[in-house]
Amino acid sequence: MRVLSPPSIAAPFARYAHGVEVPAGYRLAVTSGQLPLAADGTVPEGAKAQAQLCFANCAAILAEAGMGPGDVIRINAFVTDRAHMAGYMEARDAWLATVDRLPASTLVIVSGFTRPEFLVEIEVTAAAP
């Protein structure tokens, strides 16, 4: 895979790539948006803990396809308030800490999710040979 970073635009202002090119013949895995809901039905408090659980859920789904965080080409994330951006970004950066090639990433502030205690939702797209 190749990171796309044209010199004619500003560099990314956080830990992500502007774009990622996937070579022909790669398999794709796409998750649904993962909400911070644990297997036992609990929801952690705080945006960072919720994002950590969302990323753990994404990792479990990717593992089913034989992939992991290093195969992620795009992250789409949603938070319910600007105040939750820092916690989300800290969790994202930790999840990607051992990744050499960063994925493209988008973060959007939304008015809410299906349950009021949800602060974060994350979906990922991954590609592997």
N, C-alpha and C positions, 0 to 999 in steps of 0.2 A: 504494500500500500504506500501511497505517496501523499505527504502533507502538501496542501496547496496554500501558499503564502505569497501572493503577488507583492512585489516591492512597491507597487503603486498605491497600496492602501495602508492604513495604520496597522501596526502590529496588534495582535490580541492583547487585551488589557488584563487578562487572567489566564489561568492554566487551561487552555484549549487551543485548537487549531482552527483557522478560518475555513478550511475545507480538507477533505480526504478523498483521494481517488482510489477506487477499488479495482484491482486488475480483473480481467476477464477470467471466468471459471471459478470465482470464489463463491462459497455458500453464504447466504444471508440468514441472520436470525433477528427477529424483531419482537420486542416485548410490548405488551400492553402497558399503559401507565400503571405503575406500582404505587399503591397507597401505603402508608406506614401502619399496616395491619399485620401483627404477628400471627403465627399459626394458632396460638391459643386465644386469639381475638382481642388481645390487648393493643393499645396504641400508646407509644412512648410520648412523654411530654417534651416539648421544645423542638425547634426546627432541625437542629443538628442531629439529635437522636432519631427523629423521624426520617431524615434524609439517609442516615446510616442504615436504617431498616429497609428503606426503599432500595438502596444500592445492594444490600444483602439479598433482597428478593430478586433483583435483576441478575445478580451473580448466580443464584440458584437456577434461574431459568436458562441463562447462558450455558451453565454446566451441563444441562440436559442436551445441549447441542454440541458439547465438546469444546466450548469456547469460554473465555474469561474476559476480565477487564481490558487486557491487552489487545483484544480483537474488536473492541467497541470503536465504531467509526462516527457515531453521533449520539449525543445525549440531548434530550428535550426535558426540561424541568419546569415545574410550576410551583410557585409559592403564593401564599395569600396576602403577603405584606412585604414591603421593602425591608422591614426589620428582620425578616427571616432569611434574607440573602446571605448574610455572613455565615450563619450556621450551615446553610445548604452548601455554600462554596467550600467551607472547611471540610465537610464530609466528602464532597466530590474530590477535592484535592487529595485527601487521605486515600480514597478508593483508587485514585490514579497514581499514587506515589511511586509505584514500581513500574509504571508503564513508560516505555521509551517514546512511542509515537502517540501524541495526544489526539483525541477525537474532536470533531466539530461539536459545538455545544450552544444551546439556546436556553435562556432562563426568562420566563414570563411571569408577571404578577397577575394573578387572577382574583376574582371576587370570592371564590370559595369552592368547596368540593361537596360530595354527597353527604358527608357528616361534618359538623362544625369543628370537631377536634382535629381533623386532618389539616395540616399546614403545608404539606409538601406532596407532590406527585412527580415521579420520574419514570421516563421510558427511554430505552436504549435500542440502537441498531448496531449489530455486529457483523463482521465478515471474516471468514477464514477459508483457507484452501480446502 
